[in-house]
């Protein structure tokens, strides 16, 4: 239609020229020119292109959520990103995660499309060992946003050190409790448990890794398990044995006689030993060996004799004739599994 009108105007202009040539200049040209202008305006309106639709600019950076505890021994983590509302639900927009490792440039770690909500959880993001500084950005038709503030994860898979400062292992005390002091990785959680009575305590190591905890003791042997767990979840443990009581094994030897007349030999001799643990209680199952040395006679040795539930072991023998007039000696050696060894002796007189 526009082309037809244009042709008509051109024809009219041609006619007007002819009229001018004949000396008849009149309203025809004026009318034609006005009509031509109207037609050109109409043609411009018809053929002009519409204004293009501009993609929304990404003015705001996304926000990456920092972990409550940056230390972890996991190989992957889930990262939460808050997306600016202007791009939520739009096609063509992608969230990028960037990671910066120590002494390295940032690199593109993973990307995922913007979703239908402003909160986007990106699962299974891989961590390198050590410090991982992670940022997020958004790209789309309108360009790329600034990167978010840094969120840091530290992947730590090493077992934390654990040292008991006091008390020393296998020591004894007469007190009803013990204070365990030690050192481990700073900010670790330390759990202590006494297997003898079920007493337990949980403490946090300070910024220097130092900790201490007080535990009640039961009579006798106390095995205390100390376990440390660092902020990344790695663990280590040691055990500590403390004995509560008199502080030592007590061995007491007695005899049915200590003085013998040489003229009255042979004569029966009975020896008794009472074994008491550091806790003051009788020790059952201790192994006792008795030895009797008499002048001019062969040494008399017993086999290993176990103590009973009352902590007592007994050995009977006969002192034969032929003893000299010098002093003799009765000795007992006691061995225990829990408290080590002990001994006692009595002097035998011959006259």
C-alpha positions in Angstrom: 0.0 0.0 0.0 2.8 2.4 0.9 4.5 1.6 -2.4 1.3 2.4 -4.4 0.9 5.7 -2.6 4.5 6.6 -3.3 4.0 5.9 -7.0 0.9 8.0 -7.0 2.8 11.0 -5.5 5.6 10.6 -8.0 3.1 10.6 -10.9 1.4 13.7 -9.4 4.8 15.5 -9.1 5.5 14.6 -12.7 2.2 16.1 -13.8 2.9 19.2 -11.8 6.3 19.7 -13.5 4.5 19.5 -16.9 2.1 22.1 -15.7 4.9 24.4 -14.6 6.5 24.0 -18.0 3.2 25.2 -19.5 3.2 28.2 -17.2 0.4 27.0 -15.1 2.0 26.9 -11.6 -0.9 26.5 -9.1 -2.1 24.7 -6.1 -1.4 21.3 -7.7 2.3 21.2 -6.6 1.5 22.5 -3.1 -1.1 19.8 -2.7 1.2 17.1 -4.0 4.0 18.2 -1.7 1.8 18.1 1.3 0.5 14.7 0.3 4.0 13.4 -0.3 5.0 14.5 3.2 2.1 12.6 4.7 3.0 9.5 2.7 6.6 9.6 3.8 5.6 9.9 7.4 3.3 6.9 7.1 5.9 4.9 5.3 8.4 5.6 8.2 5.9 4.5 10.7 5.3 1.3 8.8 8.9 0.2 8.1 10.6 1.4 11.4 11.9 -1.5 13.7 10.6 -1.9 17.2 12.9 -1.0 20.2 14.9 -4.2 21.3 14.1 -5.7 24.8 17.1 -5.1 27.1 18.2 -8.0 29.4 18.1 -6.9 33.1 21.5 -5.9 34.4 22.9 -7.9 37.3 23.5 -5.1 39.7 23.8 -7.1 43.0 26.2 -9.9 43.8 24.8 -13.1 45.2 25.4 -13.9 48.9 27.2 -17.2 49.9 26.4 -18.6 53.3 29.5 -19.2 55.5 29.6 -22.5 57.5 29.0 -22.5 61.2 32.2 -24.5 61.6 34.8 -24.0 58.8 36.9 -27.0 59.7 35.7 -30.4 58.2 37.2 -33.7 57.3 34.6 -34.3 54.5 35.6 -34.4 50.9 32.5 -32.5 49.7 30.1 -29.9 51.2 26.8 -28.4 50.3 27.0 -24.7 49.6 24.0 -22.3 50.0 23.8 -19.2 47.8 21.2 -16.4 48.1 20.4 -15.1 44.5 19.3 -11.4 43.9 15.5 -11.2 43.5 15.8 -9.5 40.1 17.0 -12.7 38.4 15.1 -15.4 40.3 13.3 -17.7 37.9 14.8 -16.2 34.7 16.2 -18.4 32.0 19.9 -17.9 31.0 21.2 -17.0 34.4 23.8 -19.2 36.0 25.4 -19.2 39.5 29.2 -19.8 39.4 31.3 -20.9 42.4 34.9 -19.8 42.5 37.6 -21.3 44.7 40.9 -19.7 45.7 43.5 -22.1 47.2 46.6 -20.8 49.0 49.1 -19.1 46.7 46.8 -19.8 43.6 44.5 -17.7 41.4 40.7 -18.1 41.7 39.3 -20.8 39.4 35.7 -21.7 38.4 34.7 -24.6 40.6 31.1 -25.4 39.6 28.1 -23.7 38.0 24.4 -24.3 38.1 21.3 -22.5 36.8 19.3 -20.0 38.8 16.2 -21.6 40.3 12.7 -20.6 41.1 13.6 -19.3 44.6 16.2 -16.9 45.9 17.9 -19.7 48.0 20.0 -22.1 45.9 21.7 -25.1 47.5 24.6 -26.5 45.5 25.3 -30.1 46.7 28.6 -32.1 46.6 31.0 -29.2 46.1 34.5 -30.7 46.2 37.1 -29.4 48.7 40.9 -29.6 48.4 42.9 -30.4 51.5 43.6 -27.3 53.5 42.0 -23.8 53.1 39.3 -23.3 50.5 38.1 -19.7 50.0 34.8 -19.8 47.9 32.9 -17.0 46.3 29.8 -16.9 44.1 28.9 -14.8 41.0 26.0 -14.7 38.5 26.3 -14.6 34.7 23.5 -14.0 32.2 22.5 -12.0 29.1 23.1 -8.8 31.0 26.7 -9.6 32.0 28.4 -10.9 35.2 27.8 -9.7 38.7 30.5 -8.9 41.2 31.7 -11.9 43.3 30.3 -12.4 46.7 32.2 -12.1 49.9 34.4 -15.1 50.7 33.1 -18.1 52.6 35.9 -20.4 53.9 36.1 -24.1 54.4 39.2 -25.9 55.7 39.5 -29.6 55.0 41.5 -31.3 57.7 42.0 -35.1 57.8 44.9 -35.3 60.3 44.6 -37.0 63.7 45.0 -34.4 66.4 47.9 -34.8 68.9 47.0 -35.7 72.4 49.5 -35.5 75.4 48.7 -36.1 79.1 50.7 -33.7 81.2 49.6 -34.9 84.6 49.3 -37.2 86.4 51.8 -39.8 85.1 50.5 -43.1 84.0 50.5 -45.9 86.6 50.7 -43.6 89.6 48.9 -43.9 92.9 47.0 -41.5 95.1 45.1 -41.5 98.4 42.7 -38.8 97.1 39.1 -39.4 96.1 39.5 -37.6 92.7 42.2 -36.8 90.2 42.6 -33.7 87.9 43.8 -34.7 84.4 45.7 -32.0 82.6 46.8 -32.3 78.9 47.3 -30.7 75.6 45.7 -31.3 72.2 44.7 -29.3 69.1 43.2 -25.9 70.0 39.4 -25.7 70.2 39.1 -29.5 70.3 36.5 -31.3 72.5 38.0 -33.6 75.1 36.0 -36.4 76.7 37.3 -38.3 79.8 35.7 -41.5 81.3 36.8 -43.6 84.3 35.8 -47.2 83.6 36.1 -48.1 87.2 33.1 -46.0 88.4 31.6 -44.5 85.2 32.6 -41.0 86.1 33.0 -38.7 83.1 33.7 -35.2 82.0 33.8 -33.2 78.7 35.8 -30.0 78.3 37.0 -27.8 75.4 40.7 -27.2 74.8 41.6 -23.5 74.9 43.4 -21.4 72.2 46.7 -23.1 73.2 45.2 -26.6 73.2 45.4 -26.9 77.0 42.7 -28.7 78.9 42.0 -30.1 82.4 39.2 -32.1 84.0 38.5 -33.5 87.4 37.3 -37.1 87.8 36.2 -39.2 90.8 38.3 -42.3 91.6 37.1 -45.7 92.7 39.2 -47.8 95.2 41.9 -49.7 93.4 42.8 -49.5 89.8 41.2 -46.8 87.7 41.5 -46.8 83.9 40.7 -43.4 82.4 40.0 -43.1 78.7 40.8 -39.7 77.2 39.4 -38.9 73.8 39.9 -35.7 71.8 37.9 -34.6 68.7 39.2 -31.7 66.7 36.9 -29.1 65.0 37.1 -31.0 61.7 35.8 -34.2 63.4 39.1 -36.1 63.6 39.8 -38.1 66.8 42.6 -39.5 68.9 42.6 -41.2 72.3 44.9 -42.4 75.1 44.4 -44.3 78.4 45.7 -43.5 81.8 45.8 -45.8 84.9 45.6 -44.4 88.4 45.5 -46.4 91.6 43.6 -45.1 94.6 44.6 -46.4 98.1 47.7 -46.5 100.2 49.8 -45.9 97.2 51.7 -49.2 97.2 51.3 -53.0 97.4 51.6 -54.2 101.0 53.0 -57.7 101.7 53.0 -59.0 105.3 54.7 -62.3 106.3 54.0 -64.1 109.6 55.2 -67.5 110.9 54.0 -70.1 113.4 57.4 -69.8 115.1 60.5 -67.7 114.8 62.8 -69.3 117.4 64.0 -73.0 117.2 66.1 -75.2 119.5 68.5 -77.2 117.5 68.1 -80.1 119.8 64.4 -80.2 119.2 64.6 -80.4 115.3 63.0 -81.5 113.1 60.0 -79.1 113.6 57.1 -77.9 111.5 56.9 -74.3 110.3 53.9 -72.6 108.8 54.2 -69.3 106.9 51.3 -67.0 106.1 51.4 -64.0 103.8 48.6 -61.3 103.5 48.6 -59.2 100.3 46.9 -55.9 100.4 46.5 -53.6 97.4 47.0 -49.8 97.2 43.3 -49.4 98.0 43.7 -51.2 101.3 41.7 -54.2 100.1 42.9 -57.9 100.0 44.4 -58.9 96.7 43.1 -62.2 95.4 45.0 -64.2 92.8 48.5 -62.8 93.7 51.3 -65.4 93.3 53.5 -66.0 96.4 56.8 -67.9 96.5 58.2 -68.8 100.0 61.9 -69.3 100.7 63.5 -70.6 103.9 67.2 -70.3 104.5 68.6 -72.3 107.5 72.4 -72.4 108.4 74.0 -75.8 107.4 70.8 -76.9 105.6 69.6 -76.8 102.0 67.4 -73.9 101.0 63.7 -74.7 101.1 61.5 -73.2 98.2 57.8 -73.4 97.7 56.0 -73.5 94.3 53.8 -70.5 93.3 50.9 -70.3 95.7 47.9 -68.1 94.8 46.3 -65.8 97.4 42.6 -66.5 98.2 39.8 -64.0 98.3 41.1 -62.8 101.7 44.5 -62.0 100.1 46.2 -64.8 102.1 48.5 -67.6 101.0 49.9 -70.3 103.3 53.0 -72.6 103.1 53.9 -75.4 105.5 57.2 -77.2 105.7 59.5 -79.0 108.2 62.8 -77.6 109.4 65.0 -80.7 109.5 67.7 -81.6 112.1 71.3 -80.4 111.5 70.7 -76.7 111.6 73.6 -74.5 112.7 73.4 -71.9 115.4 73.5 -68.9 113.1 70.3 -66.9 112.2 68.1 -68.1 109.4 65.6 -66.2 107.1 62.1 -66.7 105.9 61.2 -64.7 102.7 58.2 -64.4 100.5 58.0 -62.9 97.0 54.6 -61.8 95.7 53.7 -60.9 92.1 50.4 -59.3 91.1 48.9 -58.4 87.7 47.6 -55.0 88.7 50.0 -53.8 91.4 53.4 -55.2 90.5 55.6 -57.0 93.0 56.3 -57.0 96.7 58.3 -58.9 99.4 58.6 -59.4 103.1 60.9 -61.4 105.4 61.2 -62.7 109.0 64.4 -63.7 110.9 64.6 -67.2 112.2 66.7 -67.8 115.3 68.4 -71.2 116.1 69.9 -71.9 119.5 
